[in-house]
């Protein structure tokens, strides 16, 4: 199953959880109207994407988890464009079970930047456990 557009992914996750719109919205701490909009044509706010990703992961749906986590990462990267922030995104091979996370580091000078880049270069070389 490939990545779904966000509205379809929200509908799919609610269906997988077996919840009505009212219960799902209440569990997420949003109004039913907001949920209906997210299921129809609006993208959820960035903070809600993490909750949706976590729920999908809890149900064992890797495709939905990736849809929500990728949308979060894309939105985060877009919001930081043009700021004094250096971003490194490591893509995982397709079809391979992956574990991902997000690491934010505050760097205040060139020397720290050099060390951080060396760290990430070495970190990327570490093989995943079998």
C-alpha positions as CSV (number, residue, x, y, z in Angstrom):
1,X,0.0,0.0,0.0
2,X,1.5,3.3,-1.1
3,X,1.3,6.7,0.6
4,X,-2.2,8.1,0.7
5,X,-3.1,11.8,0.5
6,X,-3.7,13.1,4.0
7,X,-7.5,13.4,4.0
8,X,-7.7,9.7,2.8
9,X,-5.2,8.7,5.4
10,X,-7.2,10.3,8.2
11,X,-10.3,8.5,7.0
12,X,-8.4,5.2,6.7
13,X,-6.9,5.6,10.2
14,X,-10.3,6.3,11.8
15,X,-11.7,3.2,10.0
16,X,-8.8,1.1,11.2
17,X,-9.5,2.2,14.8
18,X,-13.2,1.5,14.3
19,X,-14.2,4.9,15.7
20,X,-17.0,7.2,14.8
21,X,-16.1,10.8,13.8
22,X,-17.4,12.0,17.2
23,X,-15.3,9.6,19.3
24,X,-12.2,10.0,17.1
25,X,-12.4,13.8,17.2
26,X,-12.9,13.8,21.0
27,X,-9.9,11.4,21.4
28,X,-7.8,13.8,19.3
29,X,-9.0,16.8,21.2
30,X,-10.5,18.5,18.2
31,X,-14.0,19.4,17.1
32,X,-16.0,17.1,14.9
33,X,-16.1,19.9,12.3
34,X,-12.3,20.1,12.2
35,X,-12.1,16.3,11.8
36,X,-14.7,16.4,9.0
37,X,-12.6,19.0,7.2
38,X,-9.4,17.0,7.6
39,X,-11.2,13.9,6.2
40,X,-12.5,16.0,3.3
41,X,-9.9,18.4,1.9
42,X,-7.8,20.1,4.6
43,X,-4.5,19.1,6.0
44,X,-4.3,18.6,9.7
45,X,-2.0,21.0,11.7
46,X,1.5,20.0,12.2
47,X,1.0,19.1,15.9
48,X,-1.9,16.7,15.1
49,X,0.2,14.9,12.5
50,X,2.4,13.4,15.2
51,X,-0.6,12.2,17.1
52,X,-2.0,10.6,13.9
53,X,1.3,9.0,13.2
54,X,1.5,7.5,16.7
55,X,-2.0,6.1,16.5
56,X,-1.2,4.5,13.1
57,X,2.0,3.0,14.5
58,X,0.0,1.6,17.5
59,X,-2.3,-0.1,15.0
60,X,0.8,-1.5,13.1
61,X,0.0,0.3,9.9
62,X,3.4,1.2,8.5
63,X,2.0,3.0,5.4
64,X,-0.3,5.3,7.4
65,X,2.5,5.9,9.9
66,X,4.8,6.9,7.2
67,X,2.2,9.1,5.5
68,X,1.6,11.1,8.7
69,X,5.3,11.3,9.7
70,X,6.4,12.3,6.2
71,X,3.8,15.0,6.2
72,X,5.0,16.2,9.6
73,X,8.7,16.3,8.4
74,X,7.8,18.0,5.2
75,X,5.8,20.7,7.0
76,X,8.6,21.1,9.6
77,X,11.3,21.5,6.8
78,X,9.1,24.0,4.9
79,X,8.5,26.1,8.1
80,X,12.3,26.3,8.7
81,X,13.3,27.3,5.2
82,X,15.2,30.5,5.1
83,X,16.0,30.4,8.8
84,X,19.4,30.0,10.3
85,X,18.9,26.2,10.6
86,X,20.7,23.5,8.9
87,X,18.6,20.4,8.2
88,X,19.7,16.9,7.3
89,X,17.1,14.4,6.2
90,X,18.1,10.7,5.7
91,X,15.7,8.7,3.5
92,X,15.2,5.1,4.4
93,X,15.3,2.4,1.7
94,X,11.8,1.6,0.3
95,X,10.3,-1.8,1.4
96,X,12.5,-2.1,4.4
97,X,11.1,-2.0,8.0
98,X,12.4,1.3,9.4
99,X,12.6,3.0,12.7
100,X,12.8,6.8,12.4
101,X,13.0,9.7,14.7
102,X,13.7,13.4,14.7
103,X,16.7,15.0,16.3
104,X,16.9,18.8,16.6
105,X,20.2,20.3,17.5
106,X,20.9,23.9,18.3
107,X,24.2,25.0,16.9
108,X,25.6,28.4,17.7
109,X,29.0,28.6,15.9
110,X,31.1,27.2,13.0
111,X,33.1,24.8,15.2
112,X,29.9,23.2,16.6
113,X,28.6,22.9,13.0
114,X,31.7,21.0,11.9
115,X,31.4,18.6,14.8
116,X,27.7,18.1,14.2
117,X,28.2,17.4,10.5
118,X,30.9,14.8,11.3
119,X,28.6,13.2,13.9
120,X,25.7,12.9,11.4
121,X,28.0,11.6,8.7
122,X,29.2,8.8,11.0
123,X,25.8,8.2,12.4
124,X,24.4,7.6,8.9
125,X,27.0,4.8,8.4
126,X,25.7,2.7,11.4
127,X,23.9,-0.3,10.0
128,X,20.5,-1.2,11.3
129,X,20.3,-4.3,13.4
130,X,19.1,-7.4,11.6
